[in-house]
Amino acid sequence: MAINTLEDLLKLGDMPIEEKTKLLDSIIFSAEHKSEFLSEVNKIKLDENKTSITFTRQYLPEVDKDDPRYKNGLTEGVTPKAEDISEAEFTVGVKENGWYHFFTNKMLRHSYHEFLERSRKHLQNLFTSYEDENIADAYFTSANVSNDVNLLDLDGLLGLQSRLYKNGAEPFEDGNYKLVVSVEVAQKMVVAFKDLLTHTSENNSVIKGYVGQLAGFTIIRSNLQAFKTTNGKAKFLAYGKTYDDKYPVNIVEYGNGNAQIIFKNLGEGGNDPLNQRGTIGLYVDGQGFFVYDDSAVIRGEVTVADLTYITKFDNANRSNLVRTETAPSNLLPDVSTLTLKVGETHTLVIKDGSDADVTANCTFTSINTKVATVDSETTKGKITAVKSGLTKVLVEKDSLATVINVIVVNA
């Protein structure tokens, strides 16, 4: 049997439900979340009290071109008068963040060696996702708003690029500014500029959401809520670096996330009289933002006619892998994968962890009744093959659940 998908793997013979749960958890917890914005901020130190960051910002006057100092057309090295420079001090509050999840003794028994690493990765992914959203919001606090840009028109893109250039924004290392758009807008841009977009295999591999390069921009599609499209309108963000080669947004520098994993043993997780529950968590100091230089960022909202929304999945035909709050299920069927010919039947026998028959106390549901039906009333657990194909029978008892794979072949 060829193994091409996760579903194929989970169909394998007599793999215990504990092992299936462990395998599924490993895939979910180990999935790497690549940040969209976390790497594109300046990281600064916390104040000693670790509750705020304080910075001073200078505001320079407009250049007076009638000043005698400019009579030869030379401006390099000219220093504004001290009295014309205004300064302001700003303080940004800092929040403390923490994420945790419970674990049970049963979870440790079934995945002891991998548990700590999987949990760390899972919590760090949560942190990265959370910070990406907050940093995106910080970018959007820029005062430079441009709502008259047609991102599907080359003149509109060149005009947007010119505004950044005229306001002192510096391009990135590849010579381009960055334009971040929603998934739907990126979809339209690919169609509109299919013959003009340029790509490099290097950028395509290292930049998340990379669409291509055009009109002085590296175009990136974002999956963040900050760029969510609603009612045909979509936010966009165009930005470069500041004149001294910094990112437009500052963020408090976090400590090493790996060093701040907090592990509490069984019984230390709160109200747990049987000492069966523990917690593992990630704690960080930080999340103070300020926009370093507004001139380096332009935000806006674009209206796209006939926008086709990219919607969520229709879950009706998914593989329906069942997750429960308790792992493993302790519902033990007499068979985990069942093969029947069209017209044949089989009545399931379900036992619990103490080897008691609990079939009569279970409910049974066929995921696809066109392939096979299952009786949950008269003859509990009786499966009847209808036509060739694949389906699953869901077995539930209270908060417990398990799944039987059913393969129906022609007679």
BELDACOR-V337559 format. One record per backbone hydrogen bond with DSSP energy under -1.0 kcal/mol. CO is the residue of the C=O (numbers start at 0). NH is the residue of the N-H. If there is no record, write none. Layout:
CO NH
CO NH
This chain:
4 8
5 9
8 11
11 14
15 19
16 20
17 21
18 22
19 23
20 24
21 25
22 26
23 27
24 28
25 29
36 39
41 250
43 252
46 49
50 93
51 46
52 91
54 89
56 87
58 85
63 66
66 69
67 70
69 72
74 77
80 83
81 84
85 58
87 56
89 54
91 52
94 285
96 283
98 281
100 279
102 277
103 107
104 108
105 109
106 110
110 114
113 117
114 118
115 119
116 120
117 121
118 122
119 123
120 124
121 125
122 126
123 127
124 128
125 129
126 130
127 131
128 132
129 133
130 134
131 135
132 136
133 137
134 138
135 139
137 140
138 141
143 298
149 152
152 156
153 157
154 158
155 159
156 160
157 161
158 162
159 163
160 164
161 165
162 166
163 168
164 167
169 240
171 174
175 171
176 217
177 238
178 219
179 236
180 221
181 185
182 186
183 187
184 188
185 189
186 190
187 191
188 192
192 195
192 196
197 212
199 203
200 204
201 205
202 206
206 209
208 220
211 218
212 197
213 216
215 176
216 213
217 178
218 210
218 211
219 180
223 226
224 227
229 232
231 303
232 229
233 301
235 299
236 179
237 297
238 177
240 169
241 244
245 241
247 291
248 41
249 289
250 43
256 259
259 282
261 280
263 278
264 267
269 271
271 274
275 104
276 266
276 268
277 102
278 263
279 100
280 261
281 98
283 96
285 94
287 251
289 249
292 295
293 296
295 239
297 237
298 145
299 235
301 233
314 317
331 350
335 404
337 406
339 408
340 343
343 384
345 382
348 333
349 357
350 331
351 354
355 351
357 360
358 361
362 395
364 393
367 370
367 371
370 385
370 386
372 383
374 380
378 381
380 347
381 374
382 345
383 372
384 342
388 407
390 405
391 366
392 403
393 364
394 401
395 362
396 399
399 396
401 394
403 392
404 337
405 390
406 339
407 388
408 341
